[in-house]
């Protein structure tokens, strides 16, 4: 039954009811439509005249709410919530009377839009980031961007987040500036709201642009070091205003490496232990080119090496090229030392270095282990012996730790000369002297240390033993130094041949600086001075070092490039011009050269021996570092061809040339 609201007439059929309304009450119906009720949305202030439409509109807000977009007005005492940027902007205009500027733009291609967007971002010192993924409806695409300063910072650790030193980029409020992009087949329509609120335009809060990040990532992927990337950007000329890329820091570069997954070749897994194991397994598949001589991971037991417990770790690395160079140069000088700080597990790195024909140190074996005893070093050397055989070294140098040399003698053969690193010995003495609490005077401590140092650098054997007896008597008689005297007598006076200078004259090695400089190179060049926590990263640094050293050797041989030792020889040859012929006196089979600084000091130069094929030669004098020896410290310690040797050889050549001329003139 249908009842008319104007005249109370009733009808059985719907068609009869509507016909009655049209014919009898058309004027009243028109008036009713004019006074219809307006329905307003509580979320975005949009109004509708039809109730059905407002219901449909509210359902859209429910969907937006479920997607997580929640915009709260940041004005004081206004807690209205919105689920769309349009509703929020309309609220700011109507309720808070804010002037929000907007514009509509059209672009032909997406590239044109991106160029315009980059220009706006650089101009306004802000960025527009995507709100959601690209929406598609009715063959159109919708992309929504909002200001990157909007909303509060996201946390993934239950609200506990370490605050940044410069503060968060997010303001906690919603900036109305936004971009809405409609893409269809013919054109790109852009609705741009340019008004920013709740923040200043700060370049320091700006993000790196995607194009700049991609450019930096490309350089890093090609192997360009982080410091070089920073240097190139900071050295570039700044045109116009300062841009965000000019504020690049190391942290930004490392974040780019993380985001673009630019990693090193030895990283096979996020878990460091798994990554190392996978790398070792990959190396074992190389057969004869496998650089891993031994590997024992923590948690396993090796019955063949009983001194390793479950918690012990050991990894020994030696590439085929390292093996060849160890065989070639290992019979001369072998240096062994350890270092720490290459991982976060207290695994020490033990490196063996030999000295090549150019006088440069070359690493020939590496060992990572958390054990540092004679048994571990024996196993290290035994693995090397199983690969290349016995090494009969002339000189063995290490720090003041007997375990290295004892293990070497047990597996290989004892060296002709065992030398201790001068720097390590002096450091031990200095620590002992500084800790002499009974001595209140610092001057007395300095005198003791200087006396010991001068004793170490004594080159005359007979004078040394006279001096050491006197020094020991003085130390033991003085109540302040008696403890140090007993320590010195027990630990050093019984093995003077290992640390005193008269036993290492003309051998060309005094300290373990080959190893010290090598370890420093690994830490500060290959690991960029950062504290390395991952073992696979340290392994990558070692493999990169060996690769670069190999290329340096090939380049030096192919191009006949001069080494630092050759440069020193040439420098000494030039300095020899300062020594005149009347400063040189020949006595039997040697020469005496008067010092340029003190006429009372003379240096003795005599012939020694020559080695065929020695690379360290003076081309003009036709001599090598083994041809002559001099009593000056430059030749005694570093085995350089000093200026005194050059002067004597040039004088001898002049005399020989003059004699030949005289001999020829007699016969003519």
C-alpha positions as CSV (number, residue, x, y, z in Angstrom):
1,X,0.0,0.0,0.0
2,X,1.4,3.4,-1.1
3,X,0.3,6.6,0.8
4,X,0.8,10.1,-0.6
5,X,2.5,12.4,2.0
6,X,0.7,15.5,0.6
7,X,-3.0,14.4,0.5
8,X,-3.1,11.0,2.4
9,X,-4.5,9.2,-0.7
10,X,-3.6,5.5,-0.9
11,X,-2.7,3.3,-3.9
12,X,-2.2,-0.4,-4.4
13,X,0.3,-0.1,-7.3
14,X,3.6,1.8,-7.3
15,X,2.9,3.1,-10.9
16,X,-0.4,4.6,-9.8
17,X,1.2,6.3,-6.8
18,X,3.9,8.0,-8.8
19,X,1.4,9.1,-11.5
20,X,-0.7,10.7,-8.8
21,X,2.4,12.7,-7.5
22,X,3.4,13.9,-10.9
23,X,-0.1,15.1,-11.9
24,X,-1.5,16.4,-8.6
25,X,1.6,17.6,-6.6
26,X,4.3,18.6,-9.1
27,X,4.8,22.0,-7.6
28,X,5.2,20.7,-4.0
29,X,7.7,18.1,-5.1
30,X,9.9,20.8,-6.8
31,X,9.8,22.9,-3.6
32,X,10.8,19.9,-1.5
33,X,13.9,19.3,-3.7
34,X,14.9,22.9,-3.3
35,X,14.8,22.5,0.6
36,X,16.5,19.0,0.6
37,X,18.8,18.0,3.5
38,X,22.6,18.4,3.0
39,X,24.7,15.6,4.4
40,X,28.3,16.5,5.6
41,X,31.2,14.0,6.0
42,X,32.8,14.2,9.5
43,X,36.2,13.1,8.2
44,X,36.8,15.4,5.2
45,X,33.9,18.1,5.3
46,X,32.6,17.0,1.9
47,X,28.8,17.5,1.5
48,X,26.1,15.5,-0.3
49,X,22.3,16.0,-1.0
50,X,21.5,12.3,-1.2
51,X,21.9,10.1,1.8
52,X,22.9,7.1,-0.3
53,X,26.0,9.0,-1.7
54,X,27.2,10.0,1.8
55,X,27.0,6.4,2.9
56,X,29.1,5.3,0.0
57,X,31.5,8.1,0.7
58,X,31.9,7.1,4.3
59,X,32.7,3.5,3.3
60,X,35.7,4.8,1.3
61,X,37.1,6.4,4.5
62,X,36.8,3.0,6.2
63,X,38.9,1.4,3.5
64,X,41.5,4.2,3.7
65,X,41.6,3.8,7.5
66,X,42.3,0.1,7.1
67,X,45.3,0.9,4.8
68,X,46.8,3.0,7.7
69,X,46.6,6.6,6.4
70,X,45.7,8.6,9.4
71,X,46.0,12.4,9.2
72,X,45.5,14.3,12.4
73,X,45.2,18.1,12.4
74,X,48.1,19.6,14.2
75,X,46.4,22.8,15.3
76,X,45.9,23.2,19.0
77,X,42.6,22.0,20.3
78,X,41.7,20.5,16.9
79,X,41.8,16.7,17.0
80,X,40.0,16.1,13.7
81,X,41.2,13.0,11.9
82,X,41.3,12.6,8.1
83,X,41.9,9.7,5.8
84,X,42.6,11.6,2.6
85,X,44.9,14.6,1.8
86,X,42.0,16.4,-0.1
87,X,39.8,16.3,3.1
88,X,42.7,17.6,5.2
89,X,43.5,20.5,2.8
90,X,39.8,21.4,2.6
91,X,39.7,21.4,6.5
92,X,42.7,23.8,6.7
93,X,41.0,26.1,4.2
94,X,37.5,26.2,5.7
95,X,38.1,25.8,9.5
96,X,41.6,27.4,10.0
97,X,41.4,29.8,7.1
98,X,44.8,28.9,5.8
99,X,45.8,29.9,2.3
100,X,46.7,26.7,0.5
101,X,48.1,27.3,-3.0
102,X,47.6,24.6,-5.6
103,X,48.1,24.3,-9.3
104,X,47.3,21.9,-12.2
105,X,50.0,21.0,-14.6
106,X,50.2,18.8,-17.7
107,X,53.2,16.9,-19.0
108,X,53.7,14.9,-22.2
109,X,56.0,12.2,-20.7
110,X,57.0,10.8,-17.4
111,X,60.6,12.0,-17.9
112,X,59.3,15.6,-18.2
113,X,57.4,15.2,-14.9
114,X,60.5,13.8,-13.1
115,X,62.6,16.7,-14.3
116,X,60.0,19.1,-13.0
117,X,59.8,17.3,-9.7
118,X,63.6,17.3,-9.2
119,X,63.6,21.1,-10.0
120,X,60.9,21.8,-7.5
121,X,62.6,19.7,-4.8
122,X,65.9,21.4,-5.2
123,X,64.2,24.8,-5.3
124,X,62.1,24.2,-2.1
125,X,64.8,22.1,-0.3
126,X,62.3,19.3,0.2
127,X,61.3,15.9,-1.3
128,X,58.1,14.3,-2.3
129,X,57.9,10.6,-1.5
130,X,55.3,8.1,-2.6
131,X,52.4,7.6,-0.2
132,X,51.3,4.2,-1.6
133,X,52.1,2.0,-4.6
134,X,50.8,3.0,-8.0
135,X,47.0,2.7,-8.2
136,X,45.3,1.5,-11.4
137,X,41.7,2.0,-12.3
138,X,39.9,2.2,-15.7
139,X,43.1,2.2,-17.7
140,X,44.5,5.0,-15.6
141,X,47.3,5.2,-13.1
142,X,47.3,7.3,-10.0
143,X,50.4,8.2,-8.1
144,X,50.3,10.1,-4.8
145,X,53.3,12.0,-3.3
146,X,53.6,13.8,0.0
147,X,56.2,15.9,1.7
148,X,59.0,13.8,3.3
149,X,58.8,15.8,6.5
150,X,55.3,14.6,7.2
151,X,54.2,12.2,9.9
152,X,56.2,10.8,12.8
153,X,59.3,8.5,12.5
154,X,58.5,4.9,12.1
155,X,59.8,2.5,14.7
156,X,60.3,-1.3,14.3
157,X,61.5,-2.0,17.9
158,X,58.4,-1.5,20.0
159,X,58.8,2.3,20.2
160,X,62.4,2.2,21.4
161,X,64.5,4.0,18.7
162,X,67.9,5.6,19.1
163,X,67.6,9.3,18.4
164,X,69.7,10.8,15.7
165,X,72.4,13.4,16.6
166,X,70.8,15.9,14.3
167,X,67.2,15.0,15.1
168,X,64.6,13.2,13.0
169,X,63.6,14.5,9.6
170,X,60.0,13.8,10.5
171,X,58.1,16.6,12.2
172,X,55.2,14.6,13.7
173,X,52.7,16.7,11.8
174,X,51.3,16.4,8.2
175,X,52.5,19.0,5.7
176,X,49.7,19.8,3.2
177,X,52.2,20.0,0.3
178,X,51.6,17.1,-2.0
179,X,51.5,15.9,-5.6
180,X,48.8,13.8,-7.2
181,X,49.6,12.4,-10.6
182,X,47.0,11.0,-13.1
183,X,48.6,9.0,-15.9
184,X,46.7,7.9,-19.0
185,X,47.7,7.0,-22.5
186,X,47.7,10.6,-23.9
187,X,49.0,12.8,-21.1
188,X,50.0,13.2,-17.5
189,X,47.9,15.4,-15.3
190,X,49.4,16.7,-12.1
191,X,47.6,18.4,-9.2
192,X,50.3,20.2,-7.2
193,X,49.8,21.7,-3.7
194,X,52.9,23.9,-3.0
195,X,52.1,25.2,0.5
196,X,54.3,23.8,3.2
197,X,53.4,23.9,6.9
198,X,54.9,22.8,10.3
199,X,58.6,22.9,9.1
200,X,61.3,25.1,7.7
201,X,63.0,24.5,4.4
202,X,66.3,23.1,5.6
203,X,68.8,21.5,3.2
204,X,70.3,19.4,6.0
205,X,66.9,17.6,6.4
206,X,66.8,16.8,2.7
207,X,67.3,13.3,1.4
208,X,69.8,12.4,-1.3
209,X,68.1,12.3,-4.6
210,X,67.7,8.9,-6.3
211,X,69.8,9.9,-9.2
212,X,72.7,10.9,-7.0
213,X,72.4,7.7,-5.0
214,X,72.5,5.7,-8.2
215,X,75.5,7.5,-9.4
216,X,77.4,6.9,-6.1
217,X,76.2,3.3,-6.1
218,X,77.7,2.8,-9.6
219,X,81.1,4.0,-8.5
220,X,81.0,1.8,-5.4
221,X,80.1,-1.2,-7.5
222,X,83.1,-0.6,-9.7
223,X,85.4,-0.7,-6.6
224,X,85.9,3.0,-6.0
225,X,86.9,3.5,-2.3
226,X,84.6,5.5,-0.1
227,X,87.2,8.1,0.6
228,X,87.7,8.6,-3.2
229,X,83.9,9.1,-3.7
230,X,83.9,11.8,-1.0
231,X,87.0,13.4,-2.4
232,X,85.5,13.6,-5.9
233,X,82.3,15.2,-4.7
234,X,83.9,17.7,-2.4
235,X,86.5,18.7,-5.0
236,X,83.8,19.4,-7.6
237,X,82.9,23.0,-8.3
238,X,79.7,24.3,-6.6
239,X,77.5,26.0,-9.2
240,X,74.8,28.2,-7.6
241,X,73.3,27.2,-4.3
242,X,74.6,24.5,-2.1
243,X,73.0,21.1,-2.8
244,X,72.3,18.1,-0.7
245,X,75.0,16.0,-2.4
246,X,77.7,18.5,-1.2
247,X,76.8,17.5,2.4
248,X,77.7,13.9,1.7
249,X,79.2,12.0,4.6
250,X,80.7,8.5,5.1
251,X,77.5,7.4,6.8
252,X,75.5,8.3,3.6
253,X,77.9,6.3,1.4
254,X,77.7,3.2,3.7
255,X,73.9,3.5,3.7
256,X,74.0,3.5,-0.1
257,X,76.2,0.3,-0.1
258,X,73.6,-1.3,2.3
259,X,70.6,-0.2,0.3
260,X,72.0,-1.3,-3.1
261,X,73.4,-4.5,-1.6
262,X,77.0,-3.6,-2.7
263,X,79.0,-6.1,-0.8
264,X,82.3,-7.9,-1.1
265,X,82.9,-11.2,-2.9
266,X,83.6,-13.3,0.3
267,X,80.2,-12.5,1.9
268,X,78.0,-15.5,1.2
269,X,75.5,-15.2,4.0
270,X,74.3,-12.7,6.6
271,X,75.6,-15.0,9.3
272,X,79.3,-14.5,9.5
273,X,80.1,-18.1,10.5
274,X,78.0,-19.5,7.7
275,X,79.4,-17.1,5.2
276,X,83.0,-18.1,6.0
277,X,82.1,-21.8,5.8
278,X,80.4,-21.3,2.4
279,X,83.4,-19.4,1.1
280,X,85.8,-22.2,2.2
281,X,83.6,-24.8,0.5
282,X,83.6,-22.7,-2.7
283,X,87.4,-22.4,-2.6
284,X,87.8,-26.2,-2.1
285,X,86.0,-26.7,-5.5
286,X,89.0,-24.9,-7.2
287,X,91.2,-27.9,-6.9
288,X,94.9,-26.9,-7.2
289,X,94.0,-23.3,-7.0
290,X,92.4,-23.7,-3.6
291,X,94.0,-21.1,-1.3
292,X,92.7,-22.7,1.9
293,X,95.3,-25.0,3.5
294,X,93.3,-25.8,6.7
295,X,89.9,-24.9,8.1
296,X,88.4,-25.7,11.5
297,X,85.2,-24.0,12.6
298,X,84.1,-23.5,16.1
299,X,81.8,-26.2,17.4
300,X,83.6,-29.0,15.5
301,X,86.4,-31.4,16.5
302,X,89.4,-32.4,14.4
303,X,90.8,-35.7,15.5
304,X,93.9,-35.1,13.4
305,X,94.8,-32.0,15.4
306,X,94.1,-33.0,19.0
307,X,95.2,-29.8,20.7
308,X,92.3,-27.9,19.0
309,X,89.2,-28.0,21.3
310,X,85.6,-27.6,20.3
311,X,85.7,-23.8,20.8
312,X,88.9,-23.3,18.8
313,X,89.0,-21.8,15.4
314,X,91.7,-21.9,12.7
315,X,91.8,-20.8,9.1
316,X,95.1,-21.0,7.1
317,X,95.3,-19.3,3.7
318,X,98.1,-19.4,1.1
319,X,97.4,-18.9,-2.6
320,X,99.4,-20.6,-5.4
321,X,101.3,-17.4,-6.2
322,X,102.1,-17.0,-2.5
323,X,103.5,-20.5,-2.5
324,X,105.8,-19.8,-5.5
325,X,107.1,-16.6,-3.9
326,X,107.6,-18.3,-0.5
327,X,109.8,-21.0,-2.3
328,X,111.7,-18.3,-4.2
329,X,112.5,-15.8,-1.4
330,X,111.9,-17.8,1.8
331,X,115.6,-18.9,1.9
332,X,116.7,-15.3,2.7
333,X,114.5,-13.4,5.2
334,X,111.3,-14.6,6.9
335,X,109.2,-12.4,9.2
336,X,106.4,-13.6,11.4
337,X,104.0,-11.5,13.5
338,X,100.4,-11.3,14.7
339,X,97.9,-8.5,14.9
340,X,94.3,-8.1,16.3
341,X,91.3,-5.9,15.5
342,X,90.4,-7.6,12.2
343,X,87.2,-9.3,13.5
344,X,84.8,-9.1,16.5
345,X,85.7,-12.6,17.8
346,X,89.3,-12.0,19.2
347,X,90.7,-14.1,16.3
348,X,94.4,-13.1,15.8
349,X,95.9,-12.8,12.3
350,X,99.3,-14.4,12.0
351,X,101.1,-13.3,8.8
352,X,104.4,-14.6,7.2
353,X,106.2,-12.1,5.1
354,X,109.3,-12.6,2.8
355,X,111.4,-9.9,1.2
356,X,111.5,-10.0,-2.6
357,X,114.3,-9.0,-5.0
358,X,113.2,-5.3,-4.9
359,X,113.6,-5.1,-1.1
360,X,109.8,-5.0,-0.6
361,X,107.8,-7.2,1.8
362,X,105.4,-9.7,0.4
363,X,102.8,-11.7,2.5
364,X,103.0,-15.4,1.7
365,X,100.7,-16.9,4.3
366,X,97.9,-16.0,6.7
367,X,96.4,-17.7,9.7
368,X,93.3,-16.8,11.7
369,X,93.0,-18.4,15.1
370,X,91.8,-17.8,18.7
371,X,94.8,-19.8,20.0
372,X,98.2,-18.3,20.4
373,X,100.6,-21.0,21.5
374,X,103.5,-23.1,20.1
375,X,101.2,-26.0,19.1
376,X,99.1,-23.7,16.9
377,X,102.1,-22.2,15.3
378,X,103.5,-25.7,14.6
379,X,100.3,-26.7,12.9
380,X,100.4,-23.4,10.9
381,X,104.0,-24.1,9.7
382,X,103.3,-27.9,9.2
383,X,100.4,-27.0,6.7
384,X,102.8,-24.8,4.8
385,X,105.5,-27.5,4.8
386,X,103.0,-30.1,3.4
387,X,102.4,-27.7,0.5
388,X,105.8,-26.3,-0.4
389,X,108.3,-28.4,1.5
390,X,111.0,-27.3,4.0
391,X,112.1,-23.6,4.0
392,X,115.8,-23.0,5.0
393,X,115.8,-19.3,5.9
394,X,118.9,-17.3,6.5
395,X,117.2,-14.8,8.8
396,X,114.1,-15.2,10.9
397,X,112.6,-12.1,12.5
398,X,109.7,-11.9,15.0
399,X,108.7,-10.0,18.1
400,X,110.0,-10.9,21.5
401,X,107.8,-14.0,21.6
402,X,109.8,-17.3,21.6
403,X,106.8,-19.4,20.5
404,X,107.1,-18.3,16.9
405,X,110.8,-19.3,16.5
406,X,110.5,-22.5,18.5
407,X,107.6,-23.7,16.3
408,X,109.6,-22.7,13.2
409,X,112.7,-24.7,14.3
410,X,110.5,-27.7,15.2
411,X,108.8,-27.9,11.8
412,X,111.3,-26.2,9.4
413,X,114.9,-25.7,10.2
414,X,116.5,-23.2,12.5
415,X,117.6,-20.0,10.7
416,X,121.2,-19.0,10.5
417,X,120.3,-15.9,12.4
418,X,117.4,-15.3,14.7
419,X,116.7,-11.6,15.1
420,X,114.2,-9.8,17.4
421,X,112.4,-6.8,16.1
422,X,114.2,-3.7,17.5
423,X,111.0,-1.8,18.0
424,X,109.4,-4.6,20.1
425,X,112.6,-4.9,22.3
426,X,112.8,-1.2,22.9
427,X,109.1,-1.1,23.7
428,X,109.5,-3.8,26.4
429,X,112.4,-1.9,27.9
430,X,110.6,1.3,27.9
431,X,107.6,-0.2,29.6
432,X,109.8,-1.7,32.3
433,X,111.7,1.5,32.9
434,X,108.5,3.6,33.1
435,X,107.1,1.2,35.6
436,X,110.0,1.6,38.0
437,X,108.1,3.2,40.8
438,X,111.2,3.5,43.0
439,X,112.6,6.1,40.6
440,X,110.9,9.4,41.2
441,X,113.0,11.3,38.7
442,X,112.0,11.1,35.1
443,X,115.4,12.3,34.1
444,X,116.9,9.2,35.6
445,X,114.5,7.0,33.7
446,X,115.3,8.7,30.4
447,X,119.1,8.2,31.1
448,X,118.6,4.5,31.7
449,X,116.6,4.1,28.5
450,X,119.1,6.1,26.4
451,X,121.9,4.0,27.8
452,X,120.2,0.7,26.8
453,X,119.4,2.1,23.4
454,X,123.0,3.1,22.7
455,X,124.0,-0.3,23.9
456,X,121.7,-1.9,21.4
457,X,123.1,0.0,18.4
458,X,126.8,-0.8,19.2
459,X,128.4,-2.2,16.1
460,X,131.7,-3.3,17.6
461,X,131.5,-6.7,19.3
462,X,134.4,-6.2,21.8
463,X,133.2,-2.8,22.9
464,X,129.7,-4.1,23.4
465,X,130.6,-6.8,25.9
466,X,132.7,-4.2,27.9
467,X,129.7,-1.8,27.9
468,X,127.1,-4.4,28.8
469,X,129.1,-5.6,31.8
470,X,129.3,-2.0,33.1
471,X,125.6,-1.4,32.5
472,X,124.6,-4.6,34.3
473,X,126.8,-3.7,37.3
474,X,125.3,-0.2,37.5
475,X,121.7,-1.6,37.3
476,X,122.3,-4.3,39.9
477,X,124.1,-2.0,42.4
478,X,121.4,0.7,42.3
479,X,118.5,-0.1,44.7
480,X,116.1,1.8,42.4
481,X,117.0,-0.3,39.3
482,X,117.9,-3.7,40.8
483,X,114.6,-5.3,39.8
484,X,115.0,-4.2,36.2
485,X,118.7,-5.3,36.3
486,X,117.6,-8.8,37.2
487,X,115.0,-8.8,34.5
488,X,117.5,-7.5,31.9
489,X,120.2,-10.0,33.0
490,X,117.7,-13.0,32.8
491,X,115.9,-12.1,29.6
492,X,118.4,-10.2,27.4
493,X,122.0,-10.5,28.5
494,X,122.0,-14.3,27.7
495,X,120.8,-13.8,24.1
496,X,122.5,-10.6,23.0
497,X,123.1,-12.0,19.4
498,X,119.3,-11.7,18.8
499,X,119.0,-8.0,19.5
500,X,122.3,-6.2,19.4
501,X,123.5,-4.4,16.2
502,X,126.9,-6.0,15.7
503,X,125.1,-9.3,14.8
504,X,122.8,-7.8,12.2
505,X,125.3,-5.6,10.2
506,X,124.6,-5.5,6.5
507,X,121.6,-7.9,6.6
508,X,119.2,-5.2,5.5
509,X,116.6,-5.7,8.2
510,X,116.3,-4.2,11.6
511,X,112.7,-4.1,12.6
512,X,109.5,-5.9,11.6
513,X,108.3,-2.9,9.7
514,X,107.5,-5.0,6.7
515,X,104.7,-6.6,8.7
516,X,103.8,-3.5,10.7
517,X,103.2,-1.5,7.5
518,X,101.4,-4.5,5.9
519,X,98.9,-4.7,8.8
520,X,98.5,-1.0,8.9
521,X,97.7,-1.1,5.1
522,X,95.1,-3.8,5.7
523,X,93.3,-1.9,8.5
524,X,93.4,1.7,7.1
525,X,93.3,1.1,3.3
526,X,91.4,-2.1,2.6
527,X,89.2,-1.8,5.7
528,X,89.0,2.1,5.4
529,X,90.0,2.6,9.0
530,X,86.7,1.1,10.3
531,X,86.6,-1.5,13.1
532,X,86.0,-4.8,11.3
533,X,83.5,-7.1,13.0
534,X,83.0,-9.7,10.3
535,X,85.6,-12.3,9.6
536,X,84.5,-12.7,5.9
537,X,85.2,-9.0,5.4
538,X,88.7,-9.4,6.8
539,X,89.3,-12.4,4.5
540,X,88.1,-10.3,1.6
541,X,90.7,-7.6,2.6
542,X,93.5,-10.2,2.6
543,X,92.5,-11.6,-0.7
544,X,92.3,-8.1,-2.2
545,X,95.7,-7.3,-0.8
546,X,97.3,-10.4,-2.3
547,X,95.7,-9.6,-5.6
548,X,97.0,-6.0,-5.6
549,X,100.5,-7.1,-4.5
550,X,100.5,-9.6,-7.4
551,X,99.6,-6.9,-10.0
552,X,102.1,-4.5,-8.5
553,X,104.8,-7.2,-9.0
554,X,103.8,-7.9,-12.6
555,X,103.7,-4.1,-13.4
556,X,107.1,-3.6,-11.8
557,X,108.6,-6.4,-13.8
558,X,106.9,-5.6,-17.1
559,X,107.5,-1.9,-17.0
560,X,110.9,-2.1,-15.2
561,X,109.5,0.3,-12.7
562,X,111.9,1.7,-10.1
563,X,111.2,0.6,-6.6
564,X,111.7,2.7,-3.5
565,X,115.1,1.0,-2.9
566,X,116.3,1.9,-6.4
567,X,115.2,5.5,-5.8
568,X,117.3,5.5,-2.6
569,X,120.3,4.2,-4.5
570,X,119.9,6.9,-7.1
571,X,119.6,9.6,-4.4
572,X,122.7,8.4,-2.7
573,X,124.6,8.4,-6.1
574,X,123.7,12.1,-6.5
575,X,124.8,12.9,-3.0
576,X,128.1,11.3,-3.6
577,X,129.1,14.3,-5.7
578,X,129.5,16.2,-2.4
579,X,132.4,14.0,-1.5
580,X,135.6,15.2,-3.2
581,X,138.4,12.9,-4.3
582,X,140.8,14.3,-1.6
583,X,138.4,13.1,1.1
584,X,139.0,9.5,0.0
585,X,142.1,7.5,1.0
586,X,142.8,4.0,-0.3
587,X,144.5,1.7,2.2
588,X,145.4,-1.7,0.8
589,X,142.1,-3.3,-0.2
590,X,139.7,-0.8,1.4
591,X,139.0,2.9,1.5
592,X,138.6,5.5,4.2
593,X,136.1,8.3,3.6
594,X,136.2,11.4,5.8
595,X,132.8,12.5,7.0
596,X,131.4,15.8,5.6
597,X,130.2,16.9,9.0
598,X,133.1,15.9,11.2
599,X,136.7,15.6,9.8
600,X,137.6,13.4,12.8
601,X,135.1,10.7,11.7
602,X,136.0,8.3,8.9
603,X,134.0,5.6,7.2
604,X,135.5,2.3,6.1
605,X,134.4,1.0,2.6
606,X,135.5,-2.4,1.4
607,X,134.5,-4.9,-1.2
608,X,132.1,-7.6,-0.1
609,X,130.5,-10.0,-2.6
610,X,128.3,-9.7,-5.7
611,X,125.2,-11.7,-6.5
612,X,124.3,-12.3,-10.1
613,X,120.8,-11.2,-11.0
614,X,120.4,-8.8,-8.0
615,X,117.7,-6.2,-8.9
616,X,119.0,-3.5,-6.5
617,X,121.8,-2.0,-8.6
618,X,123.3,1.3,-9.5
619,X,123.2,1.5,-13.3
620,X,126.0,4.1,-13.5
621,X,128.4,2.5,-11.0
622,X,127.5,-1.1,-12.2
623,X,127.3,-2.4,-8.6
624,X,124.6,-4.0,-6.4
625,X,123.8,-3.7,-2.7
626,X,126.1,-6.7,-2.0
627,X,129.2,-5.5,-3.9
628,X,130.5,-3.2,-1.1
629,X,129.9,-2.6,2.6
630,X,130.4,0.6,4.6
631,X,130.7,1.3,8.3
632,X,128.0,4.1,8.1
633,X,124.6,3.3,9.7
634,X,122.8,3.7,6.4
635,X,124.6,0.6,5.0
636,X,124.9,-1.3,8.2
637,X,121.2,-1.2,9.1
638,X,119.4,-0.8,5.7
639,X,121.9,-2.3,3.3
640,X,121.6,0.7,1.0
641,X,124.4,1.6,-1.4
642,X,125.4,4.7,0.6
643,X,127.0,7.8,-0.9
644,X,130.4,6.8,0.5
645,X,130.4,3.6,-1.6
646,X,129.3,5.5,-4.7
647,X,132.1,8.0,-4.2
648,X,134.7,5.3,-3.8
649,X,133.6,3.4,-6.8
650,X,133.5,6.6,-9.0
651,X,137.0,7.5,-7.8
652,X,138.3,4.0,-8.6
653,X,136.7,4.1,-12.0
654,X,138.4,7.5,-12.7
655,X,141.8,6.1,-11.7
656,X,141.3,3.0,-13.9
657,X,140.2,5.2,-16.8
658,X,143.2,7.5,-16.4
659,X,145.6,4.5,-16.2
660,X,144.2,3.1,-19.4
661,X,144.7,6.4,-21.2
662,X,148.3,6.6,-19.9
663,X,148.9,3.0,-21.0
664,X,147.6,3.7,-24.5
665,X,149.7,6.9,-24.9
666,X,152.9,5.0,-24.1
667,X,152.4,2.6,-26.9
668,X,151.3,5.3,-29.4
